[in-house]
Amino acid sequence: MTNYFRQLTLPWLIALSLMLLFTALWYHYESKIMQRAQVQQYTSSLQFSIRPLLTSKNPDLLKAQLNHLRYASVLPVGAIAVYSDSGRLISGTDKAALLPQFQPHHRQHEFHLWHEAGKLIAVQPMSSAASSGYEDVIAGQNDNYYIVVQLDAPGNYSVWLVPVLVVAMLGWAALLVMLSGIGRVSQRQQTDISLLVHKLSQLKQGQLNSRLDEDLVSELTPLKLALNELAGQQLNNRSRDDTEKNQLKQQITELTQSLASEKQQTAQLQRLYEQSKQKQQQQILQLRQLTQQQAVMPDNLLQQALHSQVMLAELTLATEPEPLTPLVLTEYVARQLPHYRNILAAQNLTLQLNEAAANAVYQLALPESLLTTLLTALLRLSSHSEGITELTLNMQLSVTGSAGSLLLSVTGNGDGLLASVRQQLVNPGLQSQHWQDSDSQIVTLITTKLNAVIEVQSLEGLGSTVSVRIPAADCQPVQVKRLNHLLLFDQQLARLTERKAALGSLVTHVAQSTDLAELQLKAKQYHYDAALIFLPAPTELAAWLELIQALKQNSKVFCYADPNCIQMWREALGVAITAEPFCLAELQQVETVDTVKLPRLLVVDDNPTNLAFIQMLLKQQPLELTTANCAQQALQLCTGQQFDVILLDIQLPDLHGTEVARQLRQMQEYQLTPILAFTAHALADEVASFKAAGMNDVIFKPLEVNKLQQILDWCSSAKTDNTGQ
């Protein structure tokens, strides 16, 4: 681009010179045209000014007029003279003598202008008789005249010099601008070339940031593209080299780790071999001890010890992981419970079972064989304590989302665990050669396989608890059949609370009792799906017999008793009574009673506190509760539904309670329905008005627990009447 501008410099100067010459000639020509037009216009005006004076024949007056016109002209007039067509001077200005001798050779009819002796001479022909209406000023004559005007010729340079200078200045300014642009472009080229050289130097040195992103002049754009392409290729090559280096490093690292892992595996195999060898030696020593003591050991203990040795050997030699089995814990416990009870029966120990509500509604995946072996070992090692008579097996599944944990614990009374067993559970790596420690070794091995955690609590004289918490990663909910209402009895309040919590996943409403009289009352109120009775020490056998016979008519009855008194209960009641621990799976075989048989109670009160308190009191009772806060809502509910008992507030905001009772009695469906007045106080005449309106009884506020039975009695009697109908 710079060379292009430089090549245009000389043609531009030539064009500028030609332009100046043309401008000068043009302005010179234009000035002559304008000068001629001005002089012609001036001479024409002279004709009109002096034509009237030609008739006066007064030369002085004509001369004066000519002098006046000369001085008044804006043109540089030197002299003015009037000649006749014969060349005679008629009149002239003061300097008319300076005019050249005018002698027309022939008659002129047009304006003439020429240069003579540095002066301009203008000749304008005219006649004494003008076409503008003048009469002949000279009688009998028709003379023609010539006006001769001498003007100073202006300098030629004044006409064209200024335009030429203006054009020259503009041309030089354009040339300077062009030269300045050429300089800037040249400087930009030098800068871009220096940048290219710098980037090429970086590219040569192998630097990665050698790409050129700045804008360059158009001549250097191909070089920029080539440079960037080379830089991109270099970057790709460097990236490929770095990738290959990283891959080589990673391969070297993997090989190093593989070698280290193989070394660790070799060392681990060596340790496992040594441990296996030691365990085999321990098992041999334990078997020798059993062989030496078999003469004095009972057969059942010897059989258990040998079985423990076999399980320990199998666990020690097992290399493959046990397969996972989908388990619902309630079903699993029902299958394994006879086996666990037989383990303890040989030692005359009783077994209690506590299950969590989640055991019945979730399925988890665990190795079933390991779980069975673990529970067997836990029961056996806990049964070795001195003075023990009872073991309690707790299986508590807790689930959060899909993850959960299973807590297995065995609690026993007596003097606590043996010292060797406790040390083996707390320190799994501790070596033991006694045959009684084989169960604790089984527990530690299985907890290691299941990633479980062991906790041991043992105090002399206070018993012991061994807990194993097993993680369960995939817990899926399962559908179970729920009972509507169940009657639960147990004299031990703590155990009653635990059983009620465990039943929460299988039973909607649980009516609990710790007293025989209360149990008799609850049994009369409703027909339950099932009754779960944990019999106390044998007392009041006749009352118990009557109660059990009444319950059996409408409900499935489960009776459990202590083994020491189970025979007495069987003889007294004449029903099946079991000493086995109760498990939740037994309730899943019970057929539910239709919920239509539930008595339906409608409570009408405008006080939200009273309604909330009543709902809390009746929540666990065998009835269907509906509430209304005004008379209009109560009447609408009674129109669309059939209630067995209505507890009706007297002071309602929209209608008095007696009026509501009268309207209800007018309905065919509620002519015999018990309606109970609900009021804070009432005189004898008010009570009479309540009954006159159709109410059956009065319940005084505030509603207390002892008054609750009055409502339940009405519900029970109303349901019995309706059923009989």
Wavefront OBJ file of the C-alpha trace (Angstrom):
o trace
v 0.000 0.000 0.000
v 2.866 2.406 0.810
v 4.603 1.771 -2.510
v 1.307 2.335 -4.253
v 0.971 5.763 -2.673
v 4.567 6.631 -3.481
v 4.057 5.754 -7.134
v 1.098 8.145 -7.261
v 3.104 11.135 -6.033
v 4.589 12.219 -9.440
v 1.298 11.798 -11.376
v -0.383 13.805 -8.658
v 2.138 16.686 -9.072
v 1.656 16.700 -12.868
v -2.108 16.667 -12.459
v -1.838 19.515 -9.946
v 0.231 21.623 -12.380
v -2.230 21.034 -15.196
v -5.027 21.956 -12.864
v -3.298 25.211 -11.961
v -2.739 26.078 -15.649
v -6.313 25.297 -16.558
v -7.581 27.339 -13.628
v -5.454 30.359 -14.665
v -6.574 30.203 -18.290
v -10.180 29.707 -17.326
v -10.244 32.623 -14.936
v -8.379 34.835 -17.512
v -10.982 34.021 -20.133
v -13.838 34.599 -17.728
v -12.371 37.925 -16.653
v -12.235 39.142 -20.251
v -15.823 38.149 -20.843
v -16.922 39.883 -17.668
v -14.800 42.972 -18.471
v -16.350 43.263 -21.932
v -19.832 42.881 -20.542
v -19.196 45.556 -17.917
v -17.728 48.013 -20.406
v -20.555 47.377 -22.851
v -23.104 47.910 -20.140
v -21.335 51.141 -19.145
v -21.247 52.517 -22.715
v -24.904 51.612 -23.147
v -25.764 53.636 -20.072
v -23.744 56.526 -21.491
v -26.005 56.524 -24.558
v -29.113 57.113 -22.482
v -27.382 59.746 -20.370
v -25.970 61.986 -23.128
v -28.522 61.450 -25.923
v -30.801 64.249 -24.658
v -27.797 66.602 -24.469
v -26.909 66.183 -28.091
v -29.876 68.326 -29.047
v -28.793 71.261 -26.890
v -25.799 72.022 -29.051
v -24.011 73.008 -25.904
v -20.594 71.369 -25.773
v -19.841 72.602 -22.309
v -22.960 71.042 -20.867
v -22.214 67.817 -22.703
v -18.624 67.893 -21.465
v -19.696 68.475 -17.904
v -22.094 65.550 -18.138
v -19.347 63.322 -19.543
v -16.939 64.323 -16.744
v -19.638 63.556 -14.198
v -20.265 60.155 -15.701
v -16.549 59.438 -15.806
v -15.990 60.170 -12.138
v -19.174 58.406 -11.041
v -18.223 55.166 -12.821
v -16.883 52.232 -10.844
v -14.755 51.320 -13.833
v -11.268 52.811 -14.240
v -12.402 55.292 -16.979
v -9.597 57.515 -18.266
v -11.476 59.569 -20.880
v -14.784 59.739 -22.704
v -15.399 61.352 -26.069
v -18.273 61.602 -28.527
v -17.404 61.532 -32.263
v -19.495 61.944 -35.264
v -19.569 59.308 -37.942
v -17.088 61.442 -39.875
v -14.543 61.330 -37.082
v -15.177 64.847 -35.735
v -14.906 65.251 -31.971
v -18.218 66.515 -30.676
v -17.295 66.681 -26.993
v -15.164 64.910 -24.460
v -13.887 64.858 -20.897
v -10.909 66.751 -19.633
v -8.478 64.182 -20.902
v -10.197 63.550 -24.194
v -7.101 64.708 -25.989
v -5.337 61.630 -24.762
v -7.650 59.469 -26.805
v -6.200 58.138 -30.021
v -7.487 59.693 -33.172
v -10.784 57.983 -34.052
v -11.484 57.742 -37.686
v -14.039 55.083 -38.693
v -13.411 53.785 -42.147
v -16.839 52.369 -42.495
v -19.994 52.541 -40.510
v -19.993 50.407 -37.311
v -23.155 48.959 -35.842
v -21.797 46.876 -32.929
v -19.847 47.440 -29.792
v -16.066 47.063 -30.153
v -13.384 46.675 -27.504
v -9.642 46.397 -28.021
v -6.299 47.028 -26.353
v -4.148 49.821 -27.498
v -0.997 51.128 -25.835
v -1.846 49.361 -22.571
v -5.300 50.874 -22.556
v -8.724 49.527 -23.315
v -10.575 51.350 -26.058
v -14.342 50.839 -26.274
v -16.463 52.143 -29.156
v -20.236 52.200 -28.912
v -22.158 53.392 -32.015
v -25.287 55.496 -31.350
v -27.685 57.845 -33.208
v -29.157 61.132 -32.194
v -32.715 59.778 -32.750
v -33.256 56.926 -30.233
v -35.805 54.207 -30.385
v -36.981 55.174 -26.975
v -39.246 57.956 -28.422
v -36.952 61.019 -28.768
v -37.645 63.261 -31.741
v -34.913 64.336 -34.112
v -32.893 66.824 -32.168
v -31.460 68.344 -35.269
v -34.059 69.235 -37.744
v -33.636 67.703 -41.063
v -30.648 65.620 -39.935
v -30.225 61.997 -38.879
v -26.649 62.007 -37.656
v -24.891 58.924 -36.148
v -22.390 59.212 -33.335
v -19.756 57.091 -31.616
v -18.939 57.034 -27.967
v -15.286 56.273 -27.379
v -14.229 55.329 -23.862
v -10.679 54.830 -22.696
v -10.188 52.555 -19.641
v -7.111 51.573 -17.738
v -6.306 47.912 -18.510
v -6.139 45.879 -15.217
v -3.145 43.666 -14.521
v -3.579 40.117 -15.863
v -2.162 38.465 -12.756
v -4.877 39.912 -10.519
v -7.479 37.912 -12.397
v -6.102 34.431 -12.117
v -3.487 34.608 -9.344
v -5.878 34.148 -6.386
v -7.685 31.065 -7.785
v -4.388 29.572 -8.795
v -3.016 30.099 -5.300
v -6.139 28.582 -3.747
v -5.955 25.543 -5.990
v -2.233 25.242 -5.354
v -2.748 25.359 -1.579
v -5.472 22.725 -1.748
v -3.310 20.509 -3.933
v -0.340 20.847 -1.610
v -2.568 20.175 1.400
v -3.850 17.014 -0.255
v -0.289 16.038 -1.081
v 0.783 16.616 2.520
v -2.146 14.556 3.782
v -1.181 11.792 1.357
v 2.435 11.935 2.487
v 1.330 11.892 6.134
v -0.879 8.842 5.464
v 2.004 7.201 3.667
v 4.160 7.860 6.731
v 1.616 6.423 9.143
v 1.078 3.366 6.985
v 4.813 2.909 6.705
v 5.187 3.206 10.486
v 2.341 0.714 11.005
v 4.012 -1.669 8.594
v 7.291 -1.349 10.508
v 5.461 -2.054 13.779
v 3.626 -5.062 12.353
v 6.832 -6.392 10.825
v 8.577 -6.059 14.201
v 5.682 -7.934 15.846
v 5.898 -10.665 13.228
v 9.636 -10.959 13.772
v 9.082 -11.184 17.550
v 6.440 -13.906 17.192
v 8.648 -15.826 14.759
v 11.441 -15.649 17.306
v 9.107 -17.034 19.988
v 7.938 -19.760 17.634
v 11.529 -20.657 16.884
v 12.297 -20.896 20.616
v 9.342 -23.248 21.079
v 7.149 -20.969 23.187
v 3.436 -21.847 23.228
v 2.120 -18.265 23.339
v 3.407 -17.373 19.875
v -0.025 -16.988 18.277
v -0.657 -13.563 16.730
v -4.126 -12.161 17.448
v -3.475 -8.453 16.712
v -4.818 -6.865 13.517
v -2.099 -6.236 10.881
v -2.038 -4.317 7.640
v -3.579 -6.156 4.717
v -0.195 -6.841 3.074
v 0.906 -8.816 6.168
v -2.331 -10.784 6.645
v -1.078 -13.878 4.730
v 2.025 -13.879 6.930
v -0.187 -13.622 10.039
v -2.296 -16.588 8.913
v 0.795 -18.647 8.166
v 2.303 -17.752 11.558
v -0.879 -18.697 13.418
v -1.078 -21.974 11.526
v 2.492 -22.796 12.523
v 1.737 -21.793 16.124
v -1.370 -24.016 16.121
v 0.613 -26.936 14.773
v 3.283 -26.363 17.396
v 0.610 -26.207 20.136
v -0.989 -29.410 18.880
v 2.381 -31.107 18.746
v 3.197 -29.910 22.249
v -0.220 -31.057 23.544
v 0.232 -34.416 21.873
v 3.702 -34.706 23.384
v 2.383 -33.723 26.826
v -0.445 -36.238 26.495
v 1.971 -38.969 25.553
v 4.247 -37.996 28.457
v 1.301 -38.024 30.876
v 0.187 -41.378 29.541
v 3.688 -42.741 29.991
v 3.821 -41.285 33.509
v 0.399 -42.745 34.282
v 1.474 -46.125 32.939
v 4.613 -45.950 35.030
v 2.531 -44.955 38.068
v 0.057 -47.750 37.424
v 2.876 -50.237 37.042
v 4.441 -48.955 40.242
v 1.116 -49.187 42.053
v 0.499 -52.602 40.575
v 3.870 -53.777 41.820
v 3.184 -52.262 45.230
v -0.285 -53.818 45.259
v 1.128 -57.178 44.309
v 3.656 -56.831 47.083
v 0.880 -55.940 49.507
v -1.257 -58.808 48.284
v 1.690 -61.136 48.642
v 2.309 -59.872 52.151
v -1.415 -60.073 52.930
v -1.592 -63.619 51.588
v 1.392 -64.442 53.706
v -0.295 -62.965 56.773
v -3.552 -64.746 55.932
v -1.634 -67.967 55.566
v 0.026 -67.430 58.925
v -3.316 -66.493 60.493
v -5.010 -69.497 58.921
v -2.222 -71.678 60.164
v -2.559 -70.249 63.657
v -6.356 -70.635 63.576
v -6.022 -74.205 62.446
v -3.628 -74.827 65.319
v -6.117 -73.150 67.674
v -8.948 -75.277 66.350
v -6.835 -78.396 66.768
v -6.093 -77.398 70.354
v -9.763 -76.628 70.991
v -10.814 -79.968 69.500
v -8.258 -81.715 71.714
v -9.762 -79.948 74.728
v -13.223 -81.098 73.680
v -11.931 -84.641 73.250
v -10.442 -84.546 76.728
v -13.631 -83.099 78.274
v -16.240 -85.061 76.331
v -16.544 -87.589 79.120
v -17.701 -84.946 81.603
v -19.618 -82.652 79.194
v -23.358 -83.024 78.557
v -24.212 -84.240 75.105
v -26.019 -81.049 74.142
v -23.075 -78.815 75.100
v -20.673 -81.114 73.279
v -22.879 -81.003 70.195
v -23.035 -77.199 70.322
v -19.267 -76.931 70.761
v -18.606 -79.229 67.816
v -21.106 -77.303 65.721
v -19.342 -74.047 66.605
v -16.003 -75.540 65.603
v -17.433 -76.611 62.242
v -18.912 -73.138 61.594
v -15.634 -71.473 62.569
v -13.700 -73.735 60.190
v -16.127 -73.001 57.348
v -15.867 -69.251 57.896
v -12.082 -69.421 58.068
v -11.742 -71.405 54.854
v -14.387 -69.435 52.908
v -12.886 -67.225 50.191
v -15.891 -66.267 48.070
v -18.395 -63.676 49.370
v -21.759 -65.010 50.468
v -24.662 -64.243 48.085
v -27.163 -61.600 49.166
v -30.715 -62.716 49.927
v -33.751 -60.379 49.982
v -35.120 -60.590 53.530
v -38.174 -59.271 55.338
v -37.037 -59.527 58.941
v -40.418 -60.499 60.404
v -40.685 -63.465 58.031
v -37.044 -64.394 58.647
v -37.497 -64.366 62.423
v -40.658 -66.495 62.165
v -38.666 -69.122 60.237
v -35.645 -69.097 62.566
v -37.405 -68.716 65.919
v -37.799 -72.485 66.609
v -34.097 -72.964 65.890
v -33.073 -70.197 68.304
v -35.463 -71.484 70.973
v -34.005 -74.988 70.688
v -30.505 -73.586 71.241
v -31.564 -72.223 74.621
v -33.972 -75.006 75.594
v -31.087 -77.365 76.361
v -29.916 -74.930 79.048
v -33.431 -74.191 80.351
v -33.209 -70.568 79.193
v -36.199 -68.536 78.021
v -36.068 -66.295 74.998
v -37.767 -62.921 74.603
v -38.010 -61.173 71.248
v -38.288 -57.452 70.501
v -38.850 -56.280 66.931
v -39.027 -52.818 65.381
v -41.958 -51.530 63.335
v -39.728 -51.191 60.261
v -38.919 -54.923 60.311
v -42.265 -55.715 58.703
v -42.449 -53.004 56.023
v -38.933 -53.038 54.525
v -36.963 -55.611 52.578
v -33.180 -55.598 52.829
v -30.449 -57.650 51.170
v -28.110 -59.596 53.483
v -26.323 -62.957 53.352
v -28.925 -65.107 55.125
v -26.473 -67.838 56.091
v -24.092 -65.355 57.734
v -26.993 -63.662 59.540
v -28.218 -67.001 60.910
v -24.733 -68.028 61.995
v -24.164 -64.626 63.631
v -27.400 -64.775 65.656
v -26.669 -68.381 66.666
v -23.186 -67.424 67.881
v -24.510 -64.375 69.760
v -27.093 -66.487 71.596
v -24.544 -69.171 72.435
v -21.822 -66.865 73.748
v -24.378 -64.951 75.843
v -25.737 -68.204 77.309
v -22.335 -69.122 78.763
v -22.712 -66.588 81.595
v -23.135 -67.788 85.151
v -26.587 -67.468 86.728
v -28.349 -66.608 83.448
v -32.023 -67.561 83.084
v -33.359 -65.385 80.221
v -32.084 -63.905 76.960
v -33.709 -61.088 74.994
v -33.092 -60.868 71.272
v -33.566 -57.373 69.799
v -33.795 -56.862 66.042
v -34.189 -53.165 65.256
v -34.148 -51.983 61.625
v -33.921 -48.214 61.096
v -34.257 -46.784 57.583
v -33.503 -43.309 56.200
v -34.332 -43.004 52.517
v -33.054 -46.226 50.958
v -30.167 -46.675 53.411
v -30.567 -48.295 56.790
v -28.873 -50.166 59.566
v -29.827 -53.347 61.397
v -29.116 -53.509 65.120
v -28.853 -57.036 66.529
v -28.429 -57.278 70.271
v -28.663 -60.096 72.805
v -29.251 -59.111 76.420
v -28.968 -61.600 79.278
v -29.235 -61.482 83.042
v -26.823 -63.251 85.309
v -23.217 -62.382 86.109
v -22.195 -61.088 82.682
v -19.936 -62.488 79.963
v -16.911 -64.605 80.605
v -13.717 -62.563 80.692
v -12.160 -64.465 77.760
v -15.296 -63.953 75.631
v -15.425 -60.233 76.428
v -11.734 -59.770 75.576
v -12.142 -61.692 72.324
v -15.054 -59.447 71.247
v -13.287 -56.220 72.214
v -9.912 -57.288 70.692
v -10.653 -59.468 67.628
v -6.960 -60.124 66.968
v -6.425 -61.684 70.377
v -5.436 -65.363 70.166
v -7.454 -67.838 72.176
v -7.091 -71.566 72.605
v -10.173 -72.260 74.754
v -13.087 -74.031 73.053
v -15.629 -71.705 74.680
v -14.197 -68.742 72.680
v -15.131 -70.227 69.291
v -18.508 -68.405 69.274
v -16.862 -65.040 69.916
v -14.412 -65.757 67.101
v -17.360 -66.508 64.800
v -18.977 -63.174 65.748
v -15.807 -61.182 65.020
v -15.258 -62.941 61.681
v -18.820 -62.312 60.475
v -18.843 -58.668 61.612
v -15.664 -58.160 59.598
v -17.293 -59.698 56.511
v -20.431 -57.545 56.936
v -18.538 -54.315 57.808
v -20.433 -54.283 61.095
v -19.566 -52.744 64.460
v -19.538 -54.628 67.791
v -20.464 -53.068 71.131
v -20.127 -54.975 74.412
v -21.635 -54.061 77.795
v -21.088 -56.466 80.661
v -21.192 -55.915 84.420
v -20.816 -58.613 87.009
v -24.138 -59.327 88.640
v -26.079 -57.024 86.257
v -25.977 -59.039 83.054
v -24.591 -58.285 79.604
v -25.533 -56.919 76.175
v -23.699 -57.711 72.946
v -24.744 -55.485 70.011
v -23.832 -55.734 66.340
v -24.827 -52.908 63.972
v -24.909 -53.990 60.317
v -25.184 -51.427 57.484
v -27.960 -52.070 54.949
v -27.493 -50.060 51.746
v -30.610 -51.026 49.777
v -33.839 -51.071 51.805
v -37.017 -51.269 49.738
v -40.525 -50.803 51.177
v -42.973 -53.704 50.906
v -46.751 -53.793 51.091
v -48.210 -55.426 54.212
v -51.739 -56.173 55.340
v -52.692 -53.930 58.256
v -55.174 -54.748 61.000
v -57.687 -52.092 61.908
v -57.884 -52.603 65.698
v -55.983 -54.794 68.126
v -56.360 -55.300 71.875
v -52.999 -55.564 73.704
v -52.498 -56.606 77.340
v -49.302 -56.820 79.379
v -48.874 -56.064 83.060
v -45.311 -54.772 82.518
v -45.748 -51.187 81.321
v -42.258 -50.874 79.783
v -42.685 -54.051 77.757
v -46.230 -52.964 76.809
v -44.875 -49.696 75.387
v -42.223 -51.546 73.360
v -44.776 -53.981 71.938
v -47.170 -51.186 70.990
v -44.387 -49.338 69.121
v -43.480 -52.546 67.249
v -47.122 -53.065 66.236
v -47.365 -49.608 64.634
v -46.542 -50.866 61.136
v -49.168 -53.645 61.197
v -52.068 -52.193 63.209
v -53.910 -48.916 62.715
v -55.356 -48.637 66.259
v -53.991 -50.392 69.342
v -56.076 -50.454 72.530
v -53.653 -51.200 75.359
v -54.224 -52.228 78.944
v -52.216 -53.255 82.010
v -55.168 -54.059 84.268
v -57.725 -56.882 84.038
v -60.713 -54.645 84.811
v -59.690 -52.168 82.135
v -59.149 -55.039 79.717
v -62.658 -56.374 80.397
v -64.126 -52.943 79.745
v -62.237 -52.455 76.459
v -63.193 -55.962 75.328
v -66.878 -55.076 75.618
v -66.603 -51.816 73.679
v -65.655 -53.187 70.290
v -65.064 -56.304 68.195
v -61.286 -56.329 67.604
v -59.437 -57.963 64.728
v -57.126 -59.677 67.190
v -56.306 -59.754 70.894
v -52.722 -60.154 72.029
v -52.681 -61.288 75.691
v -49.480 -61.762 77.692
v -50.849 -63.596 80.731
v -49.545 -62.647 84.208
v -49.165 -64.980 87.191
v -52.282 -67.185 87.482
v -54.892 -65.228 89.493
v -58.618 -64.549 88.989
v -58.834 -67.522 86.677
v -62.635 -67.377 86.373
v -62.570 -63.752 85.198
v -59.833 -64.577 82.714
v -61.792 -67.562 81.416
v -64.899 -65.438 80.853
v -62.845 -62.714 79.144
v -61.013 -65.107 76.820
v -64.242 -66.862 75.849
v -65.899 -63.514 75.047
v -62.946 -62.363 72.950
v -62.782 -65.616 70.990
v -66.312 -65.089 69.683
v -65.340 -62.114 67.523
v -61.545 -61.865 67.504
v -58.429 -63.913 66.942
v -56.857 -64.392 70.393
v -53.111 -64.954 70.965
v -52.182 -65.984 74.522
v -48.620 -66.159 75.823
v -47.473 -67.217 79.287
v -44.310 -67.860 81.236
v -43.118 -71.490 80.852
v -43.238 -71.946 84.631
v -47.009 -71.367 84.766
v -48.090 -72.204 81.238
v -49.567 -75.564 82.233
v -51.782 -73.980 84.876
v -53.098 -71.468 82.378
v -53.810 -74.164 79.811
v -55.848 -76.153 82.324
v -57.740 -73.084 83.532
v -58.590 -71.526 80.185
v -58.738 -74.522 77.918
v -57.205 -72.583 74.988
v -53.913 -72.741 73.150
v -51.229 -70.926 75.141
v -47.662 -70.783 73.917
v -44.379 -70.044 75.629
v -42.594 -69.087 72.426
v -41.727 -65.428 71.940
v -44.311 -63.433 70.041
v -43.267 -62.398 66.524
v -44.961 -59.846 64.286
v -45.380 -62.319 61.428
v -48.175 -64.096 63.336
v -50.452 -61.046 63.010
v -50.144 -61.043 59.215
v -52.235 -64.261 59.118
v -55.209 -62.613 60.843
v -58.252 -61.653 58.775
v -59.384 -58.070 59.361
v -62.841 -57.060 60.523
v -64.801 -54.756 58.220
v -64.437 -51.107 59.298
v -68.174 -50.544 58.787
v -68.686 -52.185 62.200
v -66.936 -49.269 63.920
v -69.358 -47.001 65.837
v -69.473 -43.550 64.295
v -69.418 -40.574 66.679
v -70.210 -36.970 65.657
v -68.933 -34.242 68.043
v -70.418 -30.740 67.562
v -68.650 -27.864 69.405
v -67.693 -24.344 68.372
v -64.588 -24.337 70.627
v -61.495 -25.579 68.700
v -59.687 -26.404 71.951
v -62.486 -28.719 73.049
v -62.507 -30.448 69.655
v -58.725 -30.939 69.705
v -58.849 -32.366 73.243
v -61.658 -34.772 72.317
v -59.755 -35.923 69.236
v -56.694 -36.614 71.380
v -58.720 -38.624 73.935
v -60.563 -40.688 71.323
v -57.665 -41.195 68.906
v -56.894 -44.750 70.063
v -60.490 -45.753 70.744
v -62.355 -48.199 68.451
v -64.626 -45.685 66.750
v -64.807 -43.347 63.781
v -64.744 -39.714 64.937
v -66.186 -36.774 62.945
v -66.301 -33.147 64.193
v -68.377 -30.063 63.340
v -68.047 -26.482 64.634
v -71.586 -25.190 64.051
v -75.182 -26.385 63.810
v -75.424 -25.879 60.059
v -72.353 -28.058 59.420
v -73.674 -30.754 61.782
v -77.057 -30.886 60.024
v -75.354 -31.115 56.628
v -73.196 -34.016 57.845
v -76.175 -35.849 59.283
v -78.081 -35.415 56.028
v -75.365 -37.151 54.024
v -74.134 -39.703 56.607
v -75.440 -41.987 59.352
v -73.866 -41.556 62.803
v -74.375 -43.926 65.758
v -73.927 -41.324 68.541
v -74.002 -37.480 68.493
v -72.286 -35.371 71.175
v -74.025 -31.983 70.778
v -72.918 -28.685 72.330
v -75.838 -26.630 73.706
v -74.434 -23.129 73.091
v -73.719 -23.020 69.347
v -73.211 -19.701 67.503
v -75.878 -20.171 64.835
v -78.547 -22.350 66.491
v -79.331 -23.595 69.996
v -78.456 -27.220 70.669
v -82.049 -28.158 71.614
v -83.302 -26.856 68.261
v -80.649 -28.929 66.459
v -81.824 -31.998 68.419
v -85.451 -31.359 67.424
v -84.490 -31.089 63.734
v -82.487 -34.307 63.973
v -85.418 -36.148 65.561
v -87.574 -35.138 62.613
v -85.245 -37.117 60.325
v -86.236 -40.761 59.829
v -82.635 -41.947 60.290
v -82.078 -40.187 63.645
v -85.311 -40.922 65.539
v -83.531 -43.549 67.699
v -79.907 -42.294 67.514
v -78.457 -41.381 70.968
v -77.927 -37.610 71.224
v -75.830 -36.460 74.198
v -76.036 -32.873 75.437
v -72.561 -31.320 75.878
v -72.644 -28.388 78.312
v -70.655 -26.778 81.105
v -73.583 -26.594 83.568
v -77.318 -27.307 83.606
v -80.122 -26.973 86.158
v -82.837 -29.534 86.600
v -85.288 -27.665 84.396
v -82.605 -27.261 81.705
v -81.883 -30.991 81.765
v -85.621 -31.577 81.406
v -85.687 -29.254 78.365
v -82.751 -31.163 76.843
v -84.591 -34.472 77.163
v -87.825 -32.897 75.927
v -85.955 -31.890 72.780
v -84.995 -35.540 72.219
v -81.597 -35.798 73.938
v -80.738 -39.021 75.756
v -78.087 -37.949 78.261
v -75.937 -35.010 79.468
v -72.110 -34.874 79.383
v -70.688 -32.010 81.440
v -67.644 -29.975 80.399
v -64.732 -30.125 80.707
v -64.435 -33.601 79.257
v -62.191 -35.705 81.455
v -60.835 -39.208 81.135
v -63.374 -40.619 83.608
v -66.243 -39.026 81.606
v -64.870 -40.534 78.405
v -66.167 -43.948 79.445
v -69.715 -42.600 79.487
v -69.425 -41.695 75.781
v -67.800 -45.035 74.929
v -70.649 -46.894 76.678
v -73.190 -45.077 74.526
v -71.130 -45.897 71.401
v -70.932 -49.563 72.379
v -74.651 -49.853 73.170
v -75.648 -47.984 70.010
v -73.467 -50.228 67.851
v -74.901 -53.334 69.501
v -78.452 -52.143 68.849
v -77.676 -51.332 65.228
v -76.013 -54.697 64.713
v -78.985 -56.471 66.212
v -81.302 -54.692 63.864
l 1 2 3 4 5 6 7 8 9 10 11 12 13 14 15 16 17 18 19 20 21 22 23 24 25 26 27 28 29 30 31 32 33 34 35 36 37 38 39 40 41 42 43 44 45 46 47 48 49 50 51 52 53 54 55 56 57 58 59 60 61 62 63 64 65 66 67 68 69 70 71 72 73 74 75 76 77 78 79 80 81 82 83 84 85 86 87 88 89 90 91 92 93 94 95 96 97 98 99 100 101 102 103 104 105 106 107 108 109 110 111 112 113 114 115 116 117 118 119 120 121 122 123 124 125 126 127 128 129 130 131 132 133 134 135 136 137 138 139 140 141 142 143 144 145 146 147 148 149 150 151 152 153 154 155 156 157 158 159 160 161 162 163 164 165 166 167 168 169 170 171 172 173 174 175 176 177 178 179 180 181 182 183 184 185 186 187 188 189 190 191 192 193 194 195 196 197 198 199 200 201 202 203 204 205 206 207 208 209 210 211 212 213 214 215 216 217 218 219 220 221 222 223 224 225 226 227 228 229 230 231 232 233 234 235 236 237 238 239 240 241 242 243 244 245 246 247 248 249 250 251 252 253 254 255 256 257 258 259 260 261 262 263 264 265 266 267 268 269 270 271 272 273 274 275 276 277 278 279 280 281 282 283 284 285 286 287 288 289 290 291 292 293 294 295 296 297 298 299 300 301 302 303 304 305 306 307 308 309 310 311 312 313 314 315 316 317 318 319 320 321 322 323 324 325 326 327 328 329 330 331 332 333 334 335 336 337 338 339 340 341 342 343 344 345 346 347 348 349 350 351 352 353 354 355 356 357 358 359 360 361 362 363 364 365 366 367 368 369 370 371 372 373 374 375 376 377 378 379 380 381 382 383 384 385 386 387 388 389 390 391 392 393 394 395 396 397 398 399 400 401 402 403 404 405 406 407 408 409 410 411 412 413 414 415 416 417 418 419 420 421 422 423 424 425 426 427 428 429 430 431 432 433 434 435 436 437 438 439 440 441 442 443 444 445 446 447 448 449 450 451 452 453 454 455 456 457 458 459 460 461 462 463 464 465 466 467 468 469 470 471 472 473 474 475 476 477 478 479 480 481 482 483 484 485 486 487 488 489 490 491 492 493 494 495 496 497 498 499 500 501 502 503 504 505 506 507 508 509 510 511 512 513 514 515 516 517 518 519 520 521 522 523 524 525 526 527 528 529 530 531 532 533 534 535 536 537 538 539 540 541 542 543 544 545 546 547 548 549 550 551 552 553 554 555 556 557 558 559 560 561 562 563 564 565 566 567 568 569 570 571 572 573 574 575 576 577 578 579 580 581 582 583 584 585 586 587 588 589 590 591 592 593 594 595 596 597 598 599 600 601 602 603 604 605 606 607 608 609 610 611 612 613 614 615 616 617 618 619 620 621 622 623 624 625 626 627 628 629 630 631 632 633 634 635 636 637 638 639 640 641 642 643 644 645 646 647 648 649 650 651 652 653 654 655 656 657 658 659 660 661 662 663 664 665 666 667 668 669 670 671 672 673 674 675 676 677 678 679 680 681 682 683 684 685 686 687 688 689 690 691 692 693 694 695 696 697 698 699 700 701 702 703 704 705 706 707 708 709 710 711 712 713 714 715 716 717 718 719 720 721 722 723 724 725
